[in-house]
Amino acid sequence: MSEDPFAERLKRLEDRIERARASRAEPPSRAAAKFTQSSLAWRMVSELVAGMLLGLGVGWGLDSLFGTLPVFLVLFVLLGFAAGVRVMMRTAAEVRMGKAEGALMRGPSSAKKTGPSRPGEH
């Protein structure tokens, strides 16, 4: 006797239970994915606006301090915009690498992928 009949029956029962659990598992909700996409979009927009507002505040403060109204204001608004775009690009890279909240919308199998995904690439 190479194998105990009880152990074989137990293994078959475990397999049946696992298949039953897998068939009852609910697919991920599309509403949750939409919520995650919208929260990611709001995060990126708020990063851009925060950079611009910070630049606006610093520029206005320096202009009022030195009495050169539009010079520092324009300069720091543009610098704030550039900083906001840079932070947005960093957030997009985090999502692509599966490290940010946007990784939740793609599922566990694609979160491990480290390279950029292109249409038609497998």
QUILIN-V900931 format. One record per backbone hydrogen bond with DSSP energy under -0.5 kcal/mol. CO is the residue of the C=O (numbers start at 1). NH is the residue of the N-H. If there is no record, write none. Layout:
co nh
CO NH
CO NH
This chain:
co nh
4 8
5 9
6 10
7 11
8 12
9 13
10 14
11 15
12 16
13 17
14 18
15 19
16 20
17 21
18 22
19 23
20 24
21 25
29 33
30 34
31 35
32 36
33 37
34 38
35 39
36 40
37 41
38 42
39 43
40 44
41 45
42 46
43 47
44 48
45 49
46 50
47 51
48 52
49 53
50 54
51 55
52 56
53 57
54 58
55 59
56 60
57 61
58 62
59 63
60 64
61 65
62 66
63 67
63 68
67 69
68 72
69 73
70 74
71 75
72 76
73 77
74 78
75 79
76 80
77 81
78 82
79 83
80 84
81 85
82 86
83 87
84 88
85 89
86 90
87 91
88 92
89 93
90 94
91 95
92 96
93 97
94 98
94 99
94 100
95 98
100 103
101 104
102 105
103 106
103 107
107 111
108 112
110 113
116 118
118 121
